[in-house]
Every structure is written in structure tokens, then in C-alpha cells.
């Protein structure tokens, strides 16, 4: 069995890796974790009971600082790796981890579900685990025979384990709302960000604010984005139509008690789709294969311009007749664990 080092680099990685850590441990592997102090990573990891070492931070949207931060965090991770001596590095796109693994000749395994992520040659992973929907797309692993695929989406790993907690509505003051809308703004610090997404995001929130009885729960990606939104649209908050949680919340729980979701990213869109919650994407970067598939299956609505906001974005109570259990794909977790075991065996670690 191997010692597997998992790096939690972004907020969605916490729920993603929680069941993987548990099941890897059950299969006899030793798992060690690091977490970057960015977004809500550490807060959610602590709340989830995950034992990790906090290393590094986020360096903003400046491209020069991004590159510098990538290299510097790899340096910061080195003492941890020297002490723990992992046999494999596993992440969902942690460039700092992959860079250090490549430098130290530690096999790196990258899970990915968006083929347009930029990965410089020196941070290309040795192995890659991706949804089957990405077949035929250009990926990042050093060799084609090291790309392993699974049926479904990464959210199928952890959504089947979700248990709703009705207390969330009370904590957020949503009791009197006839329509609850979860909103995730675009990732305006990401390299793939398109400013058009911010215009569509704002127009959707305006539609929610104009709908009697509707209330939006807004989940900014960081405090800078929250400050910007409060500064540009103070009326959303003064009228009580938009609330921002004072602490990190369980995204799945919030989605389950929402009628619709609007997001400028990927993970929340796919979580909503996995739960059967109507979801509208205002993402305006290069559309990935997974989102194209969800759109074709009718699980995701693409909002591409203002006309779509007017004609396709519908603010209304959700039809809960379709039970969540009918949509769940429960085989993905085992499939990915089998892929990791195969990599461990082939690498001989």
C-alpha cells in the first residue's frame, strides 16, 4: 500500500476528497493532506474533520504573481514532502503539487474535469483521471496510456453521501422566501475568465430581486469579490433581497434547499445537476465537454447573452417531484479508487 499525498488547492476539493480519503484509508493506504489558505478551503476542511497541514496562500489574479506564487508554494511544500516522503501526489489540478512532484520524481496524479485549463509543460501530471465525457479532447498527462476515465462526473463521488440539514434555512433567514436562488459569481481571478459573465451574473440577480418573494443567497469567491459586489450593487442588500452567509456553508445543503441555482463556475453547476436542482450557467469561457454533455441532457441551461436572461432564466419554485435518489450515480467513487490502486501497482510505490 502507498502513502498518498493529497493537496487541497481550492474550495470544491474539500467535499471531493473527503470520501476518497476515507476509502483510501479503508483500502490500507496512508493519506496525508496539505491545504492552501485560499477561498474557504481551510475553513471547510476543518469543519469536515479533515486533518491537514496549511501551506501557502492565493496570490490574486495578476499573471506574474500567479506564476511566482506557483513556484513559491512548491518551495513551501518541500519541507512537508521531505518529512512525509509520499509515494504519490494526488490533486484536482494543484499546479504547485505537480511541479514539486515532477522535480522530486514523485508520480503525480491529477483529477480534472475541464480540458481548457492551462498547464505549462513543467506542471504536466504523470497520470490523469477524467470523466469519460472528455474522451477525444486534448488533455495534460505525459502519455495517453496514463489517462484513466470514469463514467459520470466528479460530483458523483460525494453527492450520494449528502444528507440535508433543514436548519440552514433558519440560519440564513430564508423562512419567508417563496423562491430561494443560490448564486455563485464568476471566478474573476481565473485565467479563463470572460468579463461577459459578470454582466450576465448581475442581470440574473436583478431578475431575482425583481421577483416578489424571491431571495438570493450569494456565495462570493473571496472577500475582495464580496466587497466589490456590495460596492457596485448596494440596493441588493439594503432591500434584503440578497444575503451573503457570514461563514462558509455546505454548498450541497444550500443547493438542496434552493429552487434554482445560477453560477459562473463549474462545480456548483454540476452539483446542482447531480441533485436535480434547475441550474443556469453564466460561464463565458471556453465551454468544457462535461458542461456540454449536461446541457444536452437537459440538466444545465446555458445563459449566453442578455436575451437568454430574458427568455430562458425562470425564477420560480422548484418541482421536487423527481426524487434525488433516481438521479444518483453511485459507482464513480469505486471506479476512481480502482484507478488509484492501478496507478499504485504500476508505479510500484
NORWOKA-V117122 format. One record per backbone hydrogen bond with DSSP energy under -1.0 kcal/mol. NH is the residue of the N-H (numbers start at 0). CO is the residue of the C=O. Records with the same first field share a line. If there is no record, write none. Layout:
# NORWOKA-V117122
NH: CO / CO
This chain:
# NORWOKA-V117122
3: 29
4: 87
5: 31
6: 89
7: 33
12: 9
13: 10
15: 11
16: 12
17: 13
20: 16
21: 17
22: 18
23: 19
24: 20
25: 21
26: 22
27: 24
28: 23
29: 1
31: 3
33: 5
34: 52
35: 7
36: 55
37: 35
40: 37
43: 39
44: 40
45: 41
46: 42
47: 43
48: 45
49: 44
52: 32
54: 34
65: 61
66: 62
67: 63
68: 64
69: 65
70: 66
71: 67
72: 68
73: 69
74: 70
75: 71
76: 72
80: 76
81: 77
82: 78
83: 79
84: 80
86: 2
87: 2
88: 106
89: 4
90: 108
94: 92
97: 93
98: 94
99: 95
100: 96
101: 97
102: 98
103: 99
105: 100
108: 88
109: 126
110: 90
111: 128
116: 113
122: 119
123: 120
126: 107
127: 145
128: 109
129: 147
131: 149
133: 130
134: 131
136: 133
141: 124
145: 142
146: 143
147: 127
149: 129
155: 152
156: 153
158: 154
160: 157
161: 158
167: 164
168: 165
170: 166
171: 167
172: 169
173: 168
176: 173
177: 212
178: 212
180: 214
181: 259
182: 216
183: 261
187: 185
189: 186
192: 189
196: 193
198: 194
199: 195
200: 196
201: 197
202: 198
203: 199
204: 200
205: 201
206: 202
207: 203
208: 204
209: 205
210: 207
213: 210
214: 178
215: 240
216: 180
217: 242
218: 182
225: 221
226: 222
227: 223
228: 224
229: 225
230: 226
231: 227
232: 228
235: 232
237: 233
238: 234
239: 236
240: 235
241: 235
242: 215
253: 249
254: 250
255: 251
256: 252
257: 254
258: 179
259: 179
260: 277
261: 181
262: 279
263: 183
269: 265
270: 266
271: 267
272: 268
273: 269
274: 270
276: 271
279: 260
280: 300
281: 262
291: 287
292: 288
293: 289
294: 290
295: 291
296: 292
297: 294
298: 293
300: 278
302: 280
308: 304
309: 305
310: 306
311: 307
312: 307
325: 322
326: 323
334: 330
335: 331
336: 332
337: 333
338: 334
339: 335
340: 336
341: 337
342: 338
343: 339
344: 340
345: 341
346: 342
347: 343
348: 343
